Amino acid sequence: MHRSSGRVPWAWFVVGLIVLTVPTLARAHARLVRSTPAARGVLTAAPDRVELWFNENLEPAFARISVWSAAGAQVDRGDAAVTLDDPKHLSVGLKPLTPGHYTVKYRVLSVDGHVVDREFPFTLRTP
């Protein structure tokens, strides 16, 4: 008769880790798939909006986007919104921009419950 030593064999430990990890990996966070302007983009004409598209639907009440100048001034119009007919699309209007470096900051909650908080730069140059 085999007596258990009270320790879980390593194989069962590994199986347990896999079982616990796979559902988490299957539910990926909202990932930015496209933006206008593009991340690290260099523009010669000032955009009037920043638009972001994600791979998952967003929770509109918890979607934020802002745009900042290199001097630390907020240059967006504060009208951030998830598009009603495309819940993967978030945008914000911009005040008139002058040449310089800008940072887009966003924080979104995807419908799977994960928060994503990121930023990316773009540059506006004189034509």
C-alpha positions in Angstrom: 0.0 0.0 0.0 1.3 3.5 -1.0 1.4 6.2 1.7 1.2 9.8 0.7 4.0 12.0 2.1 1.6 15.0 2.2 3.5 16.7 -0.7 2.0 17.3 -4.0 4.0 15.8 -6.8 5.7 18.3 -9.2 3.6 17.1 -12.1 0.4 18.1 -10.4 1.9 21.4 -9.3 2.7 22.2 -13.0 -0.7 21.1 -14.2 -2.3 23.4 -11.5 -0.2 26.3 -12.7 -1.2 25.8 -16.3 -4.9 25.5 -15.4 -4.7 28.7 -13.4 -2.7 30.6 -16.0 -4.4 29.7 -19.3 -7.7 31.5 -18.7 -5.8 34.6 -17.8 -3.8 34.5 -21.0 -6.9 33.8 -23.1 -8.4 37.1 -21.8 -6.0 39.6 -23.2 -6.1 43.2 -22.4 -7.4 45.8 -24.8 -4.5 46.4 -27.2 -4.1 49.5 -29.3 -4.1 48.3 -32.9 -4.2 51.7 -34.8 -4.0 55.4 -34.0 -4.2 58.7 -35.8 -1.7 60.2 -35.5 0.4 57.1 -35.4 2.6 56.4 -32.4 6.0 58.1 -32.9 4.6 59.7 -36.1 6.0 62.9 -37.5 3.4 65.2 -39.0 3.6 68.3 -41.2 -0.1 69.2 -40.7 -1.8 69.6 -37.3 -4.5 67.0 -36.7 -7.9 68.2 -35.3 -8.4 64.9 -33.4 -6.5 62.0 -31.9 -8.2 58.7 -32.7 -7.5 55.3 -31.2 -8.7 51.8 -32.2 -8.5 48.8 -30.0 -8.9 45.1 -30.5 -11.6 44.8 -27.8 -14.7 46.8 -26.9 -14.2 49.5 -24.3 -16.3 50.5 -21.3 -17.2 54.1 -22.3 -17.6 55.4 -18.7 -14.0 54.4 -18.0 -12.2 55.4 -21.2 -9.9 58.4 -20.9 -7.6 60.1 -23.4 -5.6 63.3 -23.2 -2.9 65.0 -25.2 0.0 67.0 -23.7 2.6 69.4 -25.1 6.3 69.0 -24.2 5.8 72.0 -21.8 3.2 70.0 -19.9 0.1 71.8 -21.2 -3.0 69.8 -21.9 -3.9 70.5 -25.6 -7.0 68.4 -26.1 -10.6 69.8 -26.0 -11.7 67.5 -23.2 -14.3 65.9 -25.3 -13.0 62.3 -25.2 -15.6 59.7 -26.2 -16.0 56.1 -27.3 -17.9 56.0 -30.6 -21.4 54.7 -30.1 -21.4 52.6 -33.3 -17.8 51.3 -32.8 -17.1 50.6 -29.1 -13.4 49.9 -30.0 -12.9 53.5 -31.1 -11.9 56.3 -28.7 -11.1 59.9 -29.8 -10.6 63.4 -28.5 -10.6 66.8 -30.2 -7.5 69.0 -30.2 -6.9 72.7 -29.8 -4.8 74.3 -32.6 -1.3 72.8 -32.3 2.0 74.5 -33.0 5.1 72.6 -34.1 6.6 70.5 -31.3 6.5 67.2 -29.4 3.2 65.9 -28.0 2.2 62.9 -25.8 -1.1 61.0 -26.1 -2.0 59.4 -22.8 -4.9 56.9 -22.5 -6.5 54.7 -19.9 -9.2 52.3 -20.9 -11.1 49.5 -19.3 -12.0 46.7 -21.7 -15.1 44.7 -21.4 -13.1 41.8 -20.0 -12.3 44.0 -16.9 -8.7 44.8 -17.6 -7.3 48.3 -17.3 -4.7 49.5 -19.8 -2.8 52.7 -19.1 -0.3 53.7 -21.8 1.1 56.7 -23.7 2.9 57.4 -26.9 4.5 60.5 -28.6 4.0 62.2 -31.9 5.8 65.2 -33.4 4.4 68.1 -35.4 7.0 69.8 -37.7 6.8 72.8 -39.9 5.9 71.9 -43.5 
